[in-house]
Amino acid sequence: MGKLVYRRSVEMAAEILGGNQAVAHYLGVAPDDVLSWLEGKTEPATKFFLRLAELIEQKTVNAARSAAVVRSRRGEAG
């Protein structure tokens, strides 16, 4: 199960940042490292995994705030 968490985190970061190359650049690692994580061959070091988790968390918080604002504005308009 651990490898699935790492792979999914890398996949989500790639969605947020715009691809595997962007994830590699964001973390300061080689693109081959990112590919290896995605393929389950290796696992990212804890410091890289935590940076990915922070990125995903921030994106989630921002999305939730945006959704709350939209709902609030819809309530005001109605």
N, CA, C and O atoms as a printed pandas DataFrame, in Angstrom:
     atom_number atom_name residue_name chain_id  residue_number  x_coord  y_coord  z_coord
0              1         N          MET        A               1    0.813   -1.193    0.000
1              2        CA          MET        A               1    0.000    0.000    0.000
2              3         C          MET        A               1    0.856    1.257    0.000
3              4         O          MET        A               1    0.452    2.265   -0.580
4              5         N          GLY        A               2    2.028    1.232    0.632
5              6        CA          GLY        A               2    2.886    2.406    0.706
6              7         C          GLY        A               2    3.263    2.940   -0.661
7              8         O          GLY        A               2    3.250    4.148   -0.895
8              9         N          LYS        A               3    3.600    2.024   -1.565
9             10        CA          LYS        A               3    3.998    2.466   -2.900
10            11         C          LYS        A               3    2.859    3.160   -3.622
11            12         O          LYS        A               3    3.087    4.088   -4.398
12            13         N          LEU        A               4    1.630    2.715   -3.372
13            14        CA          LEU        A               4    0.471    3.351   -3.989
14            15         C          LEU        A               4    0.338    4.806   -3.520
15            16         O          LEU        A               4    0.008    5.687   -4.313
16            17         N          VAL        A               5    0.592    5.049   -2.251
17            18        CA          VAL        A               5    0.527    6.411   -1.712
18            19         C          VAL        A               5    1.571    7.290   -2.384
19            20         O          VAL        A               5    1.274    8.422   -2.764
20            21         N          TYR        A               6    2.772    6.788   -2.531
21            22        CA          TYR        A               6    3.824    7.568   -3.185
22            23         C          TYR        A               6    3.460    7.843   -4.642
23            24         O          TYR        A               6    3.578    8.972   -5.119
24            25         N          ARG        A               7    3.022    6.808   -5.336
25            26        CA          ARG        A               7    2.687    6.967   -6.757
26            27         C          ARG        A               7    1.549    7.961   -6.939
27            28         O          ARG        A               7    1.609    8.836   -7.803
28            29         N          ARG        A               8    0.518    7.821   -6.126
29            30        CA          ARG        A               8   -0.628    8.735   -6.244
30            31         C          ARG        A               8   -0.220   10.164   -5.923
31            32         O          ARG        A               8   -0.714   11.097   -6.557
32            33         N          SER        A               9    0.654   10.356   -4.970
33            34        CA          SER        A               9    1.127   11.704   -4.635
34            35         C          SER        A               9    1.877   12.327   -5.809
35            36         O          SER        A               9    1.699   13.506   -6.116
36            37         N          VAL        A              10    2.709   11.532   -6.456
37            38        CA          VAL        A              10    3.448   12.036   -7.622
38            39         C          VAL        A              10    2.478   12.344   -8.756
39            40         O          VAL        A              10    2.619   13.359   -9.440
40            41         N          GLU        A              11    1.501   11.480   -8.955
41            42        CA          GLU        A              11    0.502   11.718  -10.013
42            43         C          GLU        A              11   -0.272   13.004   -9.762
43            44         O          GLU        A              11   -0.489   13.792  -10.682
44            45         N          MET        A              12   -0.685   13.215   -8.525
45            46        CA          MET        A              12   -1.433   14.424   -8.188
46            47         C          MET        A              12   -0.566   15.667   -8.350
47            48         O          MET        A              12   -1.033   16.692   -8.845
48            49         N          ALA        A              13    0.687   15.578   -7.936
49            50        CA          ALA        A              13    1.598   16.712   -8.100
50            51         C          ALA        A              13    1.802   17.024   -9.577
51            52         O          ALA        A              13    1.880   18.190   -9.965
52            53         N          ALA        A              14    1.889   15.985  -10.400
53            54        CA          ALA        A              14    2.044   16.197  -11.839
54            55         C          ALA        A              14    0.816   16.896  -12.417
55            56         O          ALA        A              14    0.942   17.745  -13.300
56            57         N          GLU        A              15   -0.362   16.543  -11.926
57            58        CA          GLU        A              15   -1.578   17.224  -12.369
58            59         C          GLU        A              15   -1.544   18.695  -11.976
59            60         O          GLU        A              15   -1.904   19.564  -12.770
60            61         N          ILE        A              16   -1.117   18.968  -10.763
61            62        CA          ILE        A              16   -1.072   20.338  -10.256
62            63         C          ILE        A              16   -0.031   21.168  -10.987
63            64         O          ILE        A              16   -0.297   22.301  -11.386
64            65         N          LEU        A              17    1.159   20.598  -11.161
65            66        CA          LEU        A              17    2.288   21.354  -11.705
66            67         C          LEU        A              17    2.387   21.319  -13.228
67            68         O          LEU        A              17    3.053   22.163  -13.828
68            69         N          GLY        A              18    1.728   20.349  -13.850
69            70        CA          GLY        A              18    1.752   20.299  -15.304
70            71         C          GLY        A              18    2.644   19.232  -15.903
71            72         O          GLY        A              18    3.104   19.386  -17.034
72            73         N          GLY        A              19    2.902   18.161  -15.184
73            74        CA          GLY        A              19    3.649   17.042  -15.749
74            75         C          GLY        A              19    4.794   16.578  -14.881
75            76         O          GLY        A              19    5.165   17.218  -13.897
76            77         N          ASN        A              20    5.345   15.437  -15.280
77            78        CA          ASN        A              20    6.429   14.818  -14.513
78            79         C          ASN        A              20    7.696   15.668  -14.511
79            80         O          ASN        A              20    8.401   15.735  -13.504
80            81         N          GLN        A              21    7.982   16.310  -15.630
81            82        CA          GLN        A              21    9.174   17.181  -15.696
82            83         C          GLN        A              21    9.050   18.311  -14.678
83            84         O          GLN        A              21   10.022   18.677  -14.018
84            85         N          ALA        A              22    7.840   18.856  -14.563
85            86        CA          ALA        A              22    7.614   19.942  -13.611
86            87         C          ALA        A              22    7.786   19.466  -12.175
87            88         O          ALA        A              22    8.299   20.198  -11.328
88            89         N          VAL        A              23    7.357   18.239  -11.904
89            90        CA          VAL        A              23    7.553   17.669  -10.559
90            91         C          VAL        A              23    9.042   17.533  -10.273
91            92         O          VAL        A              23    9.504   17.884   -9.187
92            93         N          ALA        A              24    9.788   17.026  -11.241
93            94        CA          ALA        A              24   11.235   16.879  -11.071
94            95         C          ALA        A              24   11.883   18.231  -10.791
95            96         O          ALA        A              24   12.725   18.354   -9.901
96            97         N          HIS        A              25   11.487   19.232  -11.552
97            98        CA          HIS        A              25   12.047   20.581  -11.354
98            99         C          HIS        A              25   11.658   21.129   -9.979
99           100         O          HIS        A              25   12.501   21.688   -9.277
100          101         N          TYR        A              26   10.405   20.973   -9.595
101          102        CA          TYR        A              26    9.913   21.454   -8.304
102          103         C          TYR        A              26   10.705   20.851   -7.149
103          104         O          TYR        A              26   11.031   21.536   -6.179
104          105         N          LEU        A              27   11.009   19.554   -7.268
105          106        CA          LEU        A              27   11.719   18.869   -6.190
106          107         C          LEU        A              27   13.240   18.950   -6.320
107          108         O          LEU        A              27   13.966   18.663   -5.369
108          109         N          GLY        A              28   13.717   19.342   -7.507
109          110        CA          GLY        A              28   15.159   19.389   -7.721
110          111         C          GLY        A              28   15.769   18.013   -7.885
111          112         O          GLY        A              28   16.881   17.752   -7.428
112          113         N          VAL        A              29   15.026   17.133   -8.545
113          114        CA          VAL        A              29   15.519   15.773   -8.798
114          115         C          VAL        A              29   15.513   15.515  -10.294
115          116         O          VAL        A              29   14.978   16.304  -11.072
116          117         N          ALA        A              30   16.115   14.400  -10.684
117          118        CA          ALA        A              30   16.149   14.016  -12.096
118          119         C          ALA        A              30   14.776   13.484  -12.513
119          120         O          ALA        A              30   14.104   12.821  -11.722
120          121         N          PRO        A              31   14.356   13.769  -13.746
121          122        CA          PRO        A              31   13.094   13.222  -14.242
122          123         C          PRO        A              31   13.023   11.691  -14.131
123          124         O          PRO        A              31   11.945   11.131  -13.933
124          125         N          ASP        A              32   14.159   11.032  -14.258
125          126        CA          ASP        A              32   14.185    9.567  -14.116
126          127         C          ASP        A              32   13.781    9.128  -12.707
127          128         O          ASP        A              32   13.195    8.061  -12.528
128          129         N          ASP        A              33   14.097    9.955  -11.713
129          130        CA          ASP        A              33   13.686    9.639  -10.343
130          131         C          ASP        A              33   12.166    9.647  -10.235
131          132         O          ASP        A              33   11.570    8.746   -9.643
132          133         N          VAL        A              34   11.548   10.667  -10.809
133          134        CA          VAL        A              34   10.092   10.774  -10.772
134          135         C          VAL        A              34    9.460    9.579  -11.483
135          136         O          VAL        A              34    8.494    8.997  -10.990
136          137         N          LEU        A              35    9.997    9.225  -12.615
137          138        CA          LEU        A              35    9.491    8.073  -13.361
138          139         C          LEU        A              35    9.625    6.788  -12.543
139          140         O          LEU        A              35    8.721    5.953  -12.547
140          141         N          SER        A              36   10.722    6.633  -11.860
141          142        CA          SER        A              36   10.948    5.457  -11.027
142          143         C          SER        A              36    9.917    5.380   -9.895
143          144         O          SER        A              36    9.444    4.295   -9.556
144          145         N          TRP        A              37    9.575    6.519   -9.321
145          146        CA          TRP        A              37    8.552    6.550   -8.277
146          147         C          TRP        A              37    7.198    6.159   -8.847
147          148         O          TRP        A              37    6.454    5.389   -8.240
148          149         N          LEU        A              38    6.886    6.700  -10.027
149          150        CA          LEU        A              38    5.601    6.398  -10.658
150          151         C          LEU        A              38    5.473    4.919  -11.016
151          152         O          LEU        A              38    4.388    4.343  -10.941
152          153         N          GLU        A              39    6.573    4.325  -11.397
153          154        CA          GLU        A              39    6.569    2.909  -11.772
154          155         C          GLU        A              39    6.670    1.990  -10.560
155          156         O          GLU        A              39    6.584    0.770  -10.703
156          157         N          GLY        A              40    6.849    2.554   -9.373
157          158        CA          GLY        A              40    6.942    1.754   -8.160
158          159         C          GLY        A              40    8.279    1.063   -7.977
159          160         O          GLY        A              40    8.408    0.165   -7.146
160          161         N          LYS        A              41    9.266    1.474   -8.742
161          162        CA          LYS        A              41   10.596    0.855   -8.636
162          163         C          LYS        A              41   11.328    1.339   -7.396
163          164         O          LYS        A              41   12.051    0.579   -6.751
164          165         N          THR        A              42   11.137    2.608   -7.070
165          166        CA          THR        A              42   11.749    3.190   -5.880
166          167         C          THR        A              42   10.713    4.082   -5.208
167          168         O          THR        A              42    9.640    4.339   -5.753
168          169         N          GLU        A              43   11.056    4.541   -4.023
169          170        CA          GLU        A              43   10.189    5.458   -3.284
170          171         C          GLU        A              43   10.940    6.766   -3.074
171          172         O          GLU        A              43   12.157    6.768   -2.887
172          173         N          PRO        A              44   10.213    7.872   -3.106
173          174        CA          PRO        A              44   10.893    9.148   -2.870
174          175         C          PRO        A              44   11.391    9.236   -1.429
175          176         O          PRO        A              44   10.809    8.655   -0.512
176          177         N          ALA        A              45   12.468    9.966   -1.259
177          178        CA          ALA        A              45   12.942   10.231    0.103
178          179         C          ALA        A              45   11.842   10.970    0.864
179          180         O          ALA        A              45   11.015   11.658    0.265
180          181         N          THR        A              46   11.841   10.825    2.154
181          182        CA          THR        A              46   10.804   11.443    2.986
182          183         C          THR        A              46   10.681   12.941    2.718
183          184         O          THR        A              46    9.568   13.464    2.659
184          185         N          LYS        A              47   11.800   13.636    2.554
185          186        CA          LYS        A              47   11.723   15.087    2.338
186          187         C          LYS        A              47   10.997   15.420    1.039
187          188         O          LYS        A              47   10.306   16.436    0.968
188          189         N          PHE        A              48   11.137   14.592    0.020
189          190        CA          PHE        A              48   10.437   14.836   -1.244
190          191         C          PHE        A              48    8.954   14.498   -1.099
191          192         O          PHE        A              48    8.094   15.231   -1.589
192          193         N          PHE        A              49    8.663   13.402   -0.434
193          194        CA          PHE        A              49    7.273   13.024   -0.219
194          195         C          PHE        A              49    6.538   14.105    0.572
195          196         O          PHE        A              49    5.395   14.436    0.258
196          197         N          LEU        A              50    7.184   14.650    1.587
197          198        CA          LEU        A              50    6.549   15.699    2.387
198          199         C          LEU        A              50    6.311   16.963    1.575
199          200         O          LEU        A              50    5.289   17.625    1.751
200          201         N          ARG        A              51    7.235   17.305    0.692
201          202        CA          ARG        A              51    7.026   18.470   -0.187
202          203         C          ARG        A              51    5.840   18.234   -1.114
203          204         O          ARG        A              51    5.057   19.151   -1.364
204          205         N          LEU        A              52    5.699   17.013   -1.624
205          206        CA          LEU        A              52    4.553   16.693   -2.475
206          207         C          LEU        A              52    3.264   16.783   -1.664
207          208         O          LEU        A              52    2.266   17.327   -2.138
208          209         N          ALA        A              53    3.283   16.258   -0.457
209          210        CA          ALA        A              53    2.094   16.301    0.396
210          211         C          ALA        A              53    1.699   17.739    0.698
211          212         O          ALA        A              53    0.512   18.066    0.691
212          213         N          GLU        A              54    2.663   18.594    0.961
213          214        CA          GLU        A              54    2.376   20.004    1.223
214          215         C          GLU        A              54    1.777   20.683   -0.003
215          216         O          GLU        A              54    0.837   21.469    0.119
216          217         N          LEU        A              55    2.310   20.386   -1.176
217          218        CA          LEU        A              55    1.789   20.944   -2.418
218          219         C          LEU        A              55    0.333   20.526   -2.617
219          220         O          LEU        A              55   -0.521   21.356   -2.930
220          221         N          ILE        A              56    0.055   19.240   -2.433
221          222        CA          ILE        A              56   -1.298   18.718   -2.618
222          223         C          ILE        A              56   -2.243   19.320   -1.585
223          224         O          ILE        A              56   -3.369   19.694   -1.910
224          225         N          GLU        A              57   -1.788   19.411   -0.357
225          226        CA          GLU        A              57   -2.614   19.976    0.709
226          227         C          GLU        A              57   -2.951   21.433    0.413
227          228         O          GLU        A              57   -4.095   21.855    0.587
228          229         N          GLN        A              58   -1.973   22.194   -0.028
229          230        CA          GLN        A              58   -2.205   23.610   -0.333
230          231         C          GLN        A              58   -3.195   23.752   -1.479
231          232         O          GLN        A              58   -4.083   24.603   -1.428
232          233         N          LYS        A              59   -3.056   22.947   -2.484
233          234        CA          LYS        A              59   -3.977   22.985   -3.628
234          235         C          LYS        A              59   -5.387   22.623   -3.174
235          236         O          LYS        A              59   -6.358   23.236   -3.619
236          237         N          THR        A              60   -5.506   21.638   -2.297
237          238        CA          THR        A              60   -6.810   21.215   -1.788
238          239         C          THR        A              60   -7.453   22.316   -0.957
239          240         O          THR        A              60   -8.646   22.588   -1.095
240          241         N          VAL        A              61   -6.674   22.940   -0.106
241          242        CA          VAL        A              61   -7.190   24.033    0.727
242          243         C          VAL        A              61   -7.652   25.182   -0.161
243          244         O          VAL        A              61   -8.731   25.734    0.054
244          245         N          ASN        A              62   -6.852   25.544   -1.149
245          246        CA          ASN        A              62   -7.226   26.634   -2.046
246          247         C          ASN        A              62   -8.506   26.306   -2.816
247          248         O          ASN        A              62   -9.364   27.170   -2.991
248          249         N          ALA        A              63   -8.633   25.076   -3.268
249          250        CA          ALA        A              63   -9.833   24.665   -3.998
250          251         C          ALA        A              63  -11.058   24.721   -3.088
251          252         O          ALA        A              63  -12.128   25.161   -3.510
252          253         N          ALA        A              64  -10.906   24.281   -1.857
253          254        CA          ALA        A              64  -12.021   24.305   -0.914
254          255         C          ALA        A              64  -12.441   25.739   -0.614
255          256         O          ALA        A              64  -13.632   26.036   -0.529
256          257         N          ARG        A              65  -11.465   26.628   -0.455
257          258        CA          ARG        A              65  -11.790   28.040   -0.208
258          259         C          ARG        A              65  -12.507   28.649   -1.397
259          260         O          ARG        A              65  -13.476   29.388   -1.225
260          261         N          SER        A              66  -12.044   28.350   -2.591
261          262        CA          SER        A              66  -12.688   28.867   -3.798
262          263         C          SER        A              66  -14.121   28.367   -3.907
263          264         O          SER        A              66  -15.024   29.128   -4.254
264          265         N          ALA        A              67  -14.329   27.105   -3.613
265          266        CA          ALA        A              67  -15.673   26.536   -3.673
266          267         C          ALA        A              67  -16.583   27.192   -2.639
267          268         O          ALA        A              67  -17.760   27.430   -2.914
268          269         N          ALA        A              68  -16.058   27.483   -1.466
269          270        CA          ALA        A              68  -16.846   28.129   -0.423
270          271         C          ALA        A              68  -17.246   29.534   -0.852
271          272         O          ALA        A              68  -18.372   29.959   -0.594
272          273         N          VAL        A              69  -16.350   30.254   -1.497
273          274        CA          VAL        A              69  -16.655   31.600   -1.984
274          275         C          VAL        A              69  -17.746   31.546   -3.045
275          276         O          VAL        A              69  -18.671   32.358   -3.032
276          277         N          VAL        A              70  -17.639   30.597   -3.954
277          278        CA          VAL        A              70  -18.656   30.452   -5.002
278          279         C          VAL        A              70  -20.015   30.150   -4.377
279          280         O          VAL        A              70  -21.021   30.753   -4.751
280          281         N          ARG        A              71  -20.046   29.217   -3.426
281          282        CA          ARG        A              71  -21.315   28.887   -2.767
282          283         C          ARG        A              71  -21.870   30.101   -2.043
283          284         O          ARG        A              71  -23.076   30.346   -2.074
284          285         N          SER        A              72  -21.004   30.861   -1.394
285          286        CA          SER        A              72  -21.429   32.054   -0.668
286          287         C          SER        A              72  -22.027   33.080   -1.627
287          288         O          SER        A              72  -23.063   33.677   -1.335
288          289         N          ARG        A              73  -21.381   33.281   -2.755
289          290        CA          ARG        A              73  -21.886   34.259   -3.730
290          291         C          ARG        A              73  -23.209   33.799   -4.326
291          292         O          ARG        A              73  -24.084   34.622   -4.595
292          293         N          ARG        A              74  -23.362   32.522   -4.531
293          294        CA          ARG        A              74  -24.634   31.994   -5.053
294          295         C          ARG        A              74  -25.740   32.234   -4.041
295          296         O          ARG        A              74  -26.871   32.548   -4.413
296          297         N          GLY        A              75  -25.420   32.090   -2.778
297          298        CA          GLY        A              75  -26.401   32.337   -1.721
298          299         C          GLY        A              75  -26.814   33.795   -1.670
299          300         O          GLY        A              75  -27.979   34.095   -1.411
300          301         N          GLU        A              76  -25.877   34.713   -1.915
301          302        CA          GLU        A              76  -26.172   36.140   -1.906
302          303         C          GLU        A              76  -27.026   36.536   -3.095
303          304         O          GLU        A              76  -27.876   37.421   -2.991
304          305         N          ALA        A              77  -26.799   35.879   -4.226
305          306        CA          ALA        A              77  -27.512   36.219   -5.458
306          307         C          ALA        A              77  -28.961   35.737   -5.421
307          308         O          ALA        A              77  -29.828   36.311   -6.079
308          309         N          GLY        A              78  -29.219   34.676   -4.646
309          310        CA          GLY        A              78  -30.544   34.043   -4.627
310          311         C          GLY        A              78  -31.456   34.691   -3.709
311          312         O          GLY        A              78  -32.607   34.273   -3.584
